[in-house]
Amino acid sequence: MNEQPSLPRNHYGGDDVAARVLSSLHPAQVDRLAALDQFHVGGAAASRRLAERAGIGEGQSMLDLGSGLGGPARLLAGEFGADVTGIDLTSGFCRIAQALSARAGYAETTRFCAADALRLPFADDSFDAIWTEHVAMNIGDRDALYRELLRVTRPGGVLALYDVVAGANVAALVYPVPWASEPSQSHLIDMDGLRRVVTAAGWTARHFHDESAAALNWLATARPPKGVDGPTLRDVMGPGFPRMIANLRENFEAGRLAAVQAVFEK
Ligand SMILES: C[S@@+](CC[C@H](N)C(=O)[O-])C[C@H]1O[C@@H](n2cnc3c(N)ncnc32)[C@H](O)[C@@H]1O
């Protein structure tokens, strides 16, 4: 599979990420996966807020775009009754997500495959809802992205997104951040730009929430997980991960970053 030149394989854990993480899983970890598998600001609580805003419910067929290690997909299946297909450009993450779902009892209600968000391997009108958290920051061609998502959504279906966006302070970001080791991997637009590009692609805005205060509060109060048996996101992303999180917090505090949760309808 061709990867975007702007998203080198090694940013998200390197080629051996699946072998590394899966070989160090702890049997008791299956019930306590959030420090490993919720790869966005605010953790599982932020995913629950978005699911409630989007009205996700029993039996909905969902696409999780950029599904990472699969935590959001399992939360949507387990707590909201959805049936979730995840795609992610990082094939090692898909292998981890699939293995975690099998161990945690979600093999029937979640599945994961490697694919590029801009070339989805699905027919038109395939899903009731599209879900995407902290992925679009890696994607430069937003117009193509939101048109491709519209294509695979059934009429009346929804797009639920949670993204980091450019803040009011236009000073350069401090790198690395969790989605980018350096500027060429990061493609931020501001809140107004996000709303404009999604609606221009054919979506209708239903909810648009500035999540910056919640994100900042989480970044200021969240502590590295202690006493977790088995791997966490630090083991996925490597020893530079604490620096990425510290820079993320500094960029939010300086107003260089903001966060949005939004729901659109086809
Ligand atoms: C910060 S992680 C978020 C993972 C997950 N959404 C979560 O919240 O736990 C970003 C993910 O986006 C994926 N990604 C980036 N660009 C992508 C693209 N063009 N197509 C599919 N996935 C992509 C990366 O491989 C990575 O797994």
Ligand as a Chemical Component Dictionary entry (heavy atoms), coordinates in Angstrom:
data_LIG
# 
_chem_comp.id                   LIG 
_chem_comp.type                 NON-POLYMER 
_chem_comp.pdbx_formal_charge   0 
_chem_comp.three_letter_code    LIG 
# 
loop_
_chem_comp_atom.comp_id 
_chem_comp_atom.atom_id 
_chem_comp_atom.alt_atom_id 
_chem_comp_atom.type_symbol 
_chem_comp_atom.charge 
_chem_comp_atom.model_Cartn_x 
_chem_comp_atom.model_Cartn_y 
_chem_comp_atom.model_Cartn_z 
_chem_comp_atom.pdbx_ordinal 
LIG C1  C1  C 0  -3.855 10.248 16.670 1  
LIG S1  S1  S 1  -4.302 8.735  15.908 2  
LIG C2  C2  C 0  -6.049 8.619  16.339 3  
LIG C3  C3  C 0  -6.552 7.180  16.349 4  
LIG C4  C4  C 0  -8.007 6.986  16.775 5  
LIG N1  N1  N 0  -8.896 7.760  15.936 6  
LIG C5  C5  C 0  -8.228 7.350  18.221 7  
LIG O1  O1  O 0  -8.754 8.431  18.484 8  
LIG O2  O2  O -1 -7.904 6.532  19.103 9  
LIG C6  C6  C 0  -4.371 9.174  14.185 10 
LIG C7  C7  C 0  -4.582 7.986  13.268 11 
LIG O3  O3  O 0  -4.898 8.452  11.941 12 
LIG C8  C8  C 0  -4.348 7.557  11.018 13 
LIG N2  N2  N 0  -4.262 8.224  9.707  14 
LIG C9  C9  C 0  -3.563 9.328  9.376  15 
LIG N3  N3  N 0  -3.750 9.635  8.064  16 
LIG C10 C10 C 0  -4.609 8.714  7.574  17 
LIG C11 C11 C 0  -5.187 8.485  6.289  18 
LIG N4  N4  N 0  -4.910 9.258  5.238  19 
LIG N5  N5  N 0  -6.032 7.439  6.133  20 
LIG C12 C12 C 0  -6.321 6.616  7.193  21 
LIG N6  N6  N 0  -5.783 6.778  8.424  22 
LIG C13 C13 C 0  -4.944 7.811  8.613  23 
LIG C14 C14 C 0  -2.994 7.217  11.636 24 
LIG O4  O4  O 0  -2.445 6.038  11.088 25 
LIG C15 C15 C 0  -3.377 7.091  13.115 26 
LIG O5  O5  O 0  -3.757 5.783  13.445 27 
# 
loop_
_chem_comp_bond.comp_id 
_chem_comp_bond.atom_id_1 
_chem_comp_bond.atom_id_2 
_chem_comp_bond.value_order 
_chem_comp_bond.pdbx_ordinal 
LIG C1  S1  SING 1  
LIG S1  C2  SING 2  
LIG S1  C6  SING 3  
LIG C2  C3  SING 4  
LIG C3  C4  SING 5  
LIG C4  N1  SING 6  
LIG C4  C5  SING 7  
LIG C5  O1  DOUB 8  
LIG C5  O2  SING 9  
LIG C6  C7  SING 10 
LIG C7  O3  SING 11 
LIG C7  C15 SING 12 
LIG O3  C8  SING 13 
LIG C8  N2  SING 14 
LIG C8  C14 SING 15 
LIG N2  C9  SING 16 
LIG N2  C13 SING 17 
LIG C9  N3  DOUB 18 
LIG N3  C10 SING 19 
LIG C10 C11 SING 20 
LIG C10 C13 DOUB 21 
LIG C11 N4  SING 22 
LIG C11 N5  DOUB 23 
LIG N5  C12 SING 24 
LIG C12 N6  DOUB 25 
LIG N6  C13 SING 26 
LIG C14 O4  SING 27 
LIG C14 C15 SING 28 
LIG C15 O5  SING 29 
# 
